[in-house]
């Protein structure tokens, strides 16, 4: 029976690619504007941000409905400025959120690739362990046969 040459542990270690942390690599590859886009994506999609916008809208509308006419800056029912500002927020946030989601998607793909590489390494190492066990079994069987053959 032909035996495959079993690699030593040192040979296996030398053949390994270093394990990388995809989170660190991704984080280091981001520009400032990309970091800003991810920060906005992470923070705008929270209930805290929703409550800030809700409270701001209630304060804005209440001030312009109930405050004295002399201090109202956008009196009822002319909420044109508020509509303009809310539309500007939407116009600017949507592309930023999409950019952040695209960056997070790329990061996710990078992590998936790293997971795949780890799985391939684990499979190779398991295969090597199985080869070692198979060789050990054969050696044990040979030893047992010699012991049985002895008078």
SULTATA-V758999 format. One record per residue. N is the residue number from 0. RES is the residue in one small letter. OMEGA is omega in whole degrees, -180 to 180 (999 if undefined). Layout:
n:N res:RES omega:OMEGA
n:N res:RES omega:OMEGA
This chain:
n:0 res:x omega:-179
n:1 res:x omega:-179
n:2 res:x omega:171
n:3 res:x omega:176
n:4 res:x omega:-180
n:5 res:x omega:180
n:6 res:x omega:177
n:7 res:x omega:179
n:8 res:x omega:179
n:9 res:x omega:178
n:10 res:x omega:178
n:11 res:x omega:180
n:12 res:x omega:-180
n:13 res:x omega:-178
n:14 res:x omega:-177
n:15 res:x omega:168
n:16 res:x omega:179
n:17 res:x omega:178
n:18 res:x omega:180
n:19 res:x omega:175
n:20 res:x omega:-177
n:21 res:x omega:179
n:22 res:x omega:179
n:23 res:x omega:-180
n:24 res:x omega:180
n:25 res:x omega:-178
n:26 res:x omega:-179
n:27 res:x omega:-177
n:28 res:x omega:-176
n:29 res:x omega:173
n:30 res:x omega:179
n:31 res:x omega:-179
n:32 res:x omega:177
n:33 res:x omega:176
n:34 res:x omega:178
n:35 res:x omega:180
n:36 res:x omega:179
n:37 res:x omega:178
n:38 res:x omega:179
n:39 res:x omega:179
n:40 res:x omega:-179
n:41 res:x omega:-174
n:42 res:x omega:180
n:43 res:x omega:-179
n:44 res:x omega:-180
n:45 res:x omega:176
n:46 res:x omega:177
n:47 res:x omega:179
n:48 res:x omega:178
n:49 res:x omega:-179
n:50 res:x omega:177
n:51 res:x omega:180
n:52 res:x omega:180
n:53 res:x omega:180
n:54 res:x omega:179
n:55 res:x omega:179
n:56 res:x omega:179
n:57 res:x omega:179
n:58 res:x omega:-179
n:59 res:x omega:-178
n:60 res:x omega:-180
n:61 res:x omega:180
n:62 res:x omega:-175
n:63 res:x omega:175
n:64 res:x omega:-170
n:65 res:x omega:-179
n:66 res:x omega:176
n:67 res:x omega:-176
n:68 res:x omega:-177
n:69 res:x omega:-179
n:70 res:x omega:177
n:71 res:x omega:180
n:72 res:x omega:178
n:73 res:x omega:-170
n:74 res:x omega:178
n:75 res:x omega:-4
n:76 res:x omega:-175
n:77 res:x omega:180
n:78 res:x omega:-176
n:79 res:x omega:-179
n:80 res:x omega:179
n:81 res:x omega:178
n:82 res:x omega:179
n:83 res:x omega:-179
n:84 res:x omega:-180
n:85 res:x omega:176
n:86 res:x omega:178
n:87 res:x omega:178
n:88 res:x omega:-180
n:89 res:x omega:-178
n:90 res:x omega:-179
n:91 res:x omega:-177
n:92 res:x omega:-176
n:93 res:x omega:177
n:94 res:x omega:179
n:95 res:x omega:178
n:96 res:x omega:179
n:97 res:x omega:178
n:98 res:x omega:179
n:99 res:x omega:179
n:100 res:x omega:177
n:101 res:x omega:178
n:102 res:x omega:178
n:103 res:x omega:176
n:104 res:x omega:177
n:105 res:x omega:178
n:106 res:x omega:179
n:107 res:x omega:178
n:108 res:x omega:179
n:109 res:x omega:178
n:110 res:x omega:179
n:111 res:x omega:177
n:112 res:x omega:178
n:113 res:x omega:177
n:114 res:x omega:179
n:115 res:x omega:-179
n:116 res:x omega:177
n:117 res:x omega:179
n:118 res:x omega:178
n:119 res:x omega:177
n:120 res:x omega:-179
n:121 res:x omega:179
n:122 res:x omega:179
n:123 res:x omega:-180
n:124 res:x omega:177
n:125 res:x omega:178
n:126 res:x omega:179
n:127 res:x omega:178
n:128 res:x omega:179
n:129 res:x omega:177
n:130 res:x omega:178
n:131 res:x omega:179
n:132 res:x omega:178
n:133 res:x omega:178
n:134 res:x omega:178
n:135 res:x omega:177
n:136 res:x omega:179
n:137 res:x omega:179
n:138 res:x omega:179
n:139 res:x omega:178
n:140 res:x omega:178
n:141 res:x omega:179
n:142 res:x omega:179
n:143 res:x omega:179
n:144 res:x omega:178
n:145 res:x omega:180
n:146 res:x omega:180
n:147 res:x omega:-179
n:148 res:x omega:180
n:149 res:x omega:-179
n:150 res:x omega:999
